[in-house]
Amino acid sequence: MSSLRRAINTHDPDFARIGVKVNGEYRQLNDNVLRLENELYAPIRPKRTPRSGEKPSDALEQRGIEYIELRTVDVNPFTPFGIEVDQIRFFDLFLVWCLLRPSPVLSDDEVARNRRNQNKVVLEGRRPGLTLEDEQGNAIGLKEYGLKLFDELAEVAALLDRCCGRNR
């Protein structure tokens, strides 16, 4: 929350050059790095419905996470409802896997490695033979990396099927 609040309260010289109110008309809400908390476009955002007059960050800090918002889910153009049941099930499985997987605080080197991997996948994901860096910094093929992830997801899916029954 502190970094979000800092961005909301930090003056940005580039935005200041645009001006907030010019000739009696507003051009923007303010000249800070972020104008509103909802401008934080993280891939996944923790959310809490704020009470009347309450800032979203205060609601989160005081009452915790109510739900999460997946910002990277694209609408499926091949279905009339924008998303298929199997896609929802996959997201559910993936999020449970995220919840169950150990997740210690990442070092700066780990954050940098994850960003490099993400950029490679985004920019070169279809390139044959694409390699990423694994947790130890060793080269691993994108397909191999994905298969390793899907092996872990299959274990969680089997666990969910055992405890909750198969819902197909």
C-alpha positions as CSV (number, residue, x, y, z in Angstrom):
1,M,0.0,0.0,0.0
2,S,2.8,2.4,0.7
3,S,4.2,2.3,-2.8
4,L,0.7,2.9,-4.2
5,R,0.1,5.9,-1.9
6,R,3.6,7.2,-2.8
7,A,2.7,7.1,-6.5
8,I,-0.6,8.9,-5.9
9,N,1.1,11.6,-3.9
10,T,4.2,12.1,-6.1
11,H,4.3,15.1,-8.4
12,D,5.3,14.2,-12.0
13,P,7.0,17.0,-14.0
14,D,5.7,15.6,-17.3
15,F,2.1,15.7,-16.2
16,A,2.7,19.1,-14.6
17,R,3.6,20.5,-18.0
18,I,0.2,19.4,-19.3
19,G,-1.4,21.4,-16.6
20,V,-4.3,20.5,-14.3
21,K,-6.7,23.4,-15.0
22,V,-6.0,25.5,-18.0
23,N,-8.2,28.5,-19.0
24,G,-10.8,27.3,-16.5
25,E,-11.0,23.8,-18.0
26,Y,-9.7,20.6,-16.4
27,R,-7.2,18.7,-18.5
28,Q,-6.5,16.1,-15.8
29,L,-7.4,15.4,-12.2
30,N,-3.9,16.2,-10.9
31,D,-0.3,16.0,-11.9
32,N,0.8,13.0,-9.9
33,V,2.4,9.8,-11.1
34,L,-1.0,8.1,-10.5
35,R,-4.1,10.2,-10.4
36,L,-6.4,7.5,-8.9
37,E,-5.7,4.2,-7.1
38,N,-7.6,2.4,-9.9
39,E,-5.0,3.5,-12.4
40,L,-2.7,0.8,-11.0
41,Y,-2.8,-1.6,-13.9
42,A,-1.2,-4.6,-12.3
43,P,-1.9,-8.0,-13.9
44,I,-3.8,-9.1,-10.7
45,R,-5.2,-6.6,-8.3
46,P,-6.4,-7.3,-4.8
47,K,-9.8,-5.6,-4.3
48,R,-12.2,-4.7,-1.5
49,T,-15.4,-2.8,-2.0
50,P,-14.9,0.5,-0.3
51,R,-17.5,2.1,1.9
52,S,-18.9,5.4,0.9
53,G,-16.2,8.1,0.9
54,E,-13.4,5.5,1.6
55,K,-10.3,5.1,-0.6
56,P,-9.8,1.6,-2.0
57,S,-6.4,1.3,-0.4
58,D,-7.8,2.2,3.0
59,A,-10.5,-0.4,2.6
60,L,-7.9,-3.1,1.7
61,E,-5.6,-2.1,4.5
62,Q,-8.3,-2.0,7.1
63,R,-10.5,-5.0,6.1
64,G,-8.3,-7.1,3.8
65,I,-8.8,-8.6,0.4
66,E,-12.4,-9.4,-0.6
67,Y,-11.7,-10.6,-4.1
68,I,-9.0,-10.4,-6.8
69,E,-9.3,-8.9,-10.2
70,L,-7.6,-10.7,-13.1
71,R,-6.6,-7.9,-15.5
72,T,-4.9,-10.0,-18.1
73,V,-7.9,-12.1,-19.1
74,D,-8.9,-11.4,-22.7
75,V,-12.4,-11.8,-24.0
76,N,-12.7,-14.9,-26.1
77,P,-14.0,-13.7,-29.5
78,F,-15.2,-17.3,-30.4
79,T,-17.8,-17.5,-27.6
80,P,-21.0,-15.3,-27.3
81,F,-20.4,-14.8,-23.5
82,G,-16.7,-13.7,-23.7
83,I,-15.3,-16.6,-21.7
84,E,-15.9,-20.4,-21.7
85,V,-16.6,-22.6,-18.7
86,D,-13.3,-24.5,-19.4
87,Q,-11.4,-21.2,-19.3
88,I,-13.0,-20.3,-15.9
89,R,-12.1,-23.7,-14.6
90,F,-8.5,-23.3,-15.7
91,F,-8.3,-19.9,-14.0
92,D,-9.8,-21.4,-10.9
93,L,-7.2,-24.2,-10.9
94,F,-4.3,-21.8,-11.6
95,L,-5.3,-19.5,-8.8
96,V,-5.6,-22.4,-6.3
97,W,-2.1,-23.6,-7.5
98,C,-0.9,-20.0,-6.8
99,L,-2.4,-20.1,-3.4
100,L,-0.9,-23.5,-2.5
101,R,2.6,-23.0,-4.0
102,P,5.2,-21.7,-1.6
103,S,5.8,-18.0,-2.4
104,P,8.5,-16.4,-0.3
105,V,9.4,-12.8,-0.9
106,L,11.3,-12.5,-4.2
107,S,14.8,-11.0,-4.3
108,D,15.6,-8.2,-6.7
109,D,17.4,-10.8,-8.9
110,E,14.4,-13.1,-9.0
111,V,12.1,-10.2,-9.9
112,A,14.5,-9.2,-12.7
113,R,14.6,-12.8,-14.0
114,N,10.8,-13.0,-13.9
115,R,10.5,-9.8,-15.9
116,R,13.1,-11.0,-18.5
117,N,11.1,-14.3,-18.9
118,Q,7.8,-12.4,-19.2
119,N,9.2,-10.0,-21.8
120,K,10.7,-12.9,-23.8
121,V,7.3,-14.8,-23.8
122,V,5.4,-11.6,-24.8
123,L,7.8,-10.6,-27.5
124,E,9.1,-13.9,-28.8
125,G,6.7,-16.6,-27.5
126,R,6.2,-18.2,-30.9
127,R,9.9,-18.4,-31.7
128,P,10.9,-22.1,-32.0
129,G,13.5,-23.0,-29.5
130,L,12.8,-20.1,-27.2
131,T,14.5,-20.5,-23.8
132,L,13.8,-18.9,-20.4
133,E,15.6,-18.9,-17.1
134,D,14.5,-21.4,-14.4
135,E,14.6,-20.7,-10.7
136,Q,18.3,-21.5,-10.6
137,G,19.1,-19.2,-13.6
138,N,19.6,-22.1,-16.0
139,A,18.2,-22.1,-19.5
140,I,15.0,-24.0,-20.0
141,G,12.9,-24.3,-23.1
142,L,9.5,-22.6,-23.1
143,K,7.7,-25.9,-23.8
144,E,9.6,-27.7,-21.1
145,Y,8.9,-24.8,-18.7
146,G,5.2,-25.0,-19.6
147,L,5.0,-28.8,-19.2
148,K,6.6,-28.6,-15.8
149,L,4.0,-26.0,-14.8
150,F,1.2,-28.2,-16.2
151,D,2.5,-31.2,-14.2
152,E,2.1,-29.2,-11.0
153,L,-1.4,-28.0,-12.1
154,A,-2.4,-31.6,-12.8
155,E,-1.4,-32.5,-9.2
156,V,-3.7,-29.7,-7.8
157,A,-6.5,-30.7,-10.2
158,A,-6.3,-34.3,-8.9
159,L,-6.4,-33.0,-5.3
160,L,-9.4,-30.8,-6.1
161,D,-11.2,-33.8,-7.8
162,R,-10.5,-36.0,-4.7
163,C,-11.9,-33.4,-2.3
164,C,-14.6,-31.8,-4.2
165,G,-15.6,-34.3,-6.9
166,R,-15.2,-33.9,-10.6
167,N,-17.4,-31.1,-12.0
168,R,-17.6,-31.5,-15.7
